[in-house]
Amino acid sequence: MGFELPELDRTATQAAVEAHLETYRLYKYLSFDEREASITSSSEIRYHGPTNETSDQTGNIAIYNVDQQRYRKEFCERTEWAVKKLPTMERFLIEERYMSKDSEYINDMNVYCFKFQPPISHVKYAKIRWKAFYRLALTLNLAITVKN
């Protein structure tokens, strides 16, 4: 009785992992703008009766600000943890190509020709990248399986 790894849809899984890493970069390198309570009243007339509900705009905003910052921090930590578990070459590829601050301006050719020492071929690069995406997809629960 053996364990079989699932067959993944390559294009959909790669798109999901790349989108996740894009979100990681946004959360990691862009500052979070906190919401603030509006202190000006609305000039619009509002006709309504008592609903026996109280609203706490300041409390809701404070909760949002704290929860959103915690969510972003945990998202980045979880992604970094998953990448740290990858083998050395896969981790290097993901960090250089997808997790660096300038990764939007770096293309694949730049990584396999100039970042890897010694340089590797584009075929080997594609194999390493797919293995890294496969492992990340399973670790981060982003895997999209092939429908039979």
C-alpha positions as CSV (number, residue, x, y, z in Angstrom):
1,M,0.0,0.0,0.0
2,G,1.7,3.1,-1.2
3,F,1.1,6.8,-1.0
4,E,0.6,8.6,-4.3
5,L,1.1,12.3,-4.8
6,P,-1.7,14.0,-6.5
7,E,-1.4,15.0,-10.2
8,L,-1.7,18.8,-10.3
9,D,-2.9,21.1,-13.1
10,R,0.4,22.8,-14.0
11,T,-0.9,26.1,-15.3
12,A,-3.6,26.6,-12.7
13,T,-1.3,25.6,-9.8
14,Q,1.5,27.8,-11.1
15,A,-0.9,30.8,-11.4
16,A,-2.1,30.2,-7.8
17,V,1.4,30.0,-6.4
18,E,2.5,33.1,-8.3
19,A,-0.5,35.0,-7.1
20,H,0.2,33.9,-3.5
21,L,3.8,35.1,-3.8
22,E,2.6,38.4,-5.4
23,T,0.3,38.9,-2.4
24,Y,3.3,38.1,-0.1
25,R,5.4,40.9,-1.8
26,L,2.5,43.4,-1.4
27,Y,2.1,42.6,2.2
28,K,5.8,42.5,3.0
29,Y,7.0,45.6,1.2
30,L,4.1,48.0,1.2
31,S,3.1,49.7,4.3
32,F,-0.4,49.2,5.8
33,D,-2.5,52.3,5.8
34,E,-4.7,52.3,8.9
35,R,-8.3,53.3,8.7
36,E,-9.4,56.4,10.6
37,A,-12.7,57.4,12.0
38,S,-14.5,60.2,10.2
39,I,-15.3,63.0,12.5
40,T,-17.5,65.1,10.2
41,S,-21.2,64.5,10.2
42,S,-23.1,63.7,7.1
43,S,-25.4,66.4,5.6
44,E,-27.8,63.8,4.4
45,I,-31.1,63.5,6.3
46,R,-31.6,60.0,7.6
47,Y,-35.2,58.9,8.5
48,H,-35.2,55.8,10.7
49,G,-36.6,54.7,14.0
50,P,-34.8,53.1,16.9
51,T,-33.2,49.7,16.0
52,N,-31.9,49.0,19.5
53,E,-28.5,48.5,18.0
54,T,-25.5,50.5,18.7
55,S,-22.7,51.1,16.3
56,D,-19.2,51.8,17.3
57,Q,-17.3,53.1,14.3
58,T,-14.1,53.7,16.3
59,G,-14.2,50.2,17.7
60,N,-14.8,48.6,14.4
61,I,-12.0,50.5,12.8
62,A,-9.6,49.6,15.7
63,I,-10.5,45.9,15.3
64,Y,-10.0,46.1,11.5
65,N,-6.6,47.7,11.9
66,V,-5.3,45.2,14.4
67,D,-6.7,42.1,12.7
68,Q,-5.5,43.2,9.2
69,Q,-1.9,43.8,10.5
70,R,-1.9,40.4,12.3
71,Y,-3.3,38.7,9.2
72,R,-0.6,40.2,7.0
73,K,2.2,39.3,9.4
74,E,0.9,35.7,9.8
75,F,0.6,35.4,6.0
76,C,4.2,36.5,5.4
77,E,5.5,34.2,8.2
78,R,3.6,31.2,6.8
79,T,5.0,31.8,3.3
80,E,8.5,32.3,4.6
81,W,8.2,29.1,6.7
82,A,7.1,27.1,3.6
83,V,9.9,28.5,1.5
84,K,12.5,27.7,4.2
85,K,11.4,24.0,4.0
86,L,12.3,23.8,0.3
87,P,15.6,22.3,-0.8
88,T,18.5,24.7,-1.3
89,M,18.2,25.3,-5.1
90,E,14.5,25.6,-5.0
91,R,14.6,28.0,-2.1
92,F,17.2,30.1,-3.8
93,L,15.1,30.3,-7.0
94,I,11.9,31.3,-5.2
95,E,13.7,33.9,-3.0
96,E,15.6,35.5,-5.9
97,R,12.8,35.4,-8.5
98,Y,9.6,35.8,-6.5
99,M,10.3,37.1,-3.0
100,S,12.8,39.9,-3.4
101,K,11.8,43.5,-3.4
102,D,12.8,43.9,-7.0
103,S,11.3,40.7,-8.3
104,E,8.8,42.5,-10.5
105,Y,11.8,43.7,-12.6
106,I,13.7,40.5,-12.6
107,N,12.8,37.9,-15.3
108,D,13.6,34.2,-15.4
109,M,16.5,34.5,-17.7
110,N,18.2,37.0,-15.4
111,V,17.9,34.4,-12.6
112,Y,19.2,31.3,-14.4
113,C,22.0,33.2,-16.2
114,F,23.2,35.6,-13.6
115,K,22.0,34.7,-10.1
116,F,22.8,31.0,-10.2
117,Q,26.5,30.3,-9.8
118,P,27.4,28.5,-12.1
119,P,24.6,29.4,-14.5
120,I,22.1,26.7,-15.4
121,S,20.1,26.1,-18.5
122,H,16.5,27.2,-19.0
123,V,15.3,23.6,-19.0
124,K,16.9,22.8,-15.6
125,Y,15.5,26.1,-14.3
126,A,12.0,25.1,-15.4
127,K,12.3,21.7,-13.7
128,I,13.6,23.3,-10.4
129,R,10.8,25.9,-10.5
130,W,8.1,23.4,-11.1
131,K,9.3,21.2,-8.2
132,A,9.4,24.3,-6.0
133,F,5.9,25.3,-7.1
134,Y,4.6,21.7,-6.5
135,R,6.0,21.6,-3.0
136,L,4.8,25.1,-2.2
137,A,1.3,24.4,-3.5
138,L,1.0,21.3,-1.3
139,T,2.5,23.1,1.7
140,L,0.4,26.2,1.4
141,N,-2.8,24.3,0.3
142,L,-2.9,26.0,-3.1
143,A,-2.8,22.8,-5.1
144,I,-5.3,22.4,-8.0
145,T,-5.6,18.8,-9.0
146,V,-6.4,17.5,-12.5
147,K,-10.0,16.6,-13.0
148,N,-10.4,13.1,-14.6
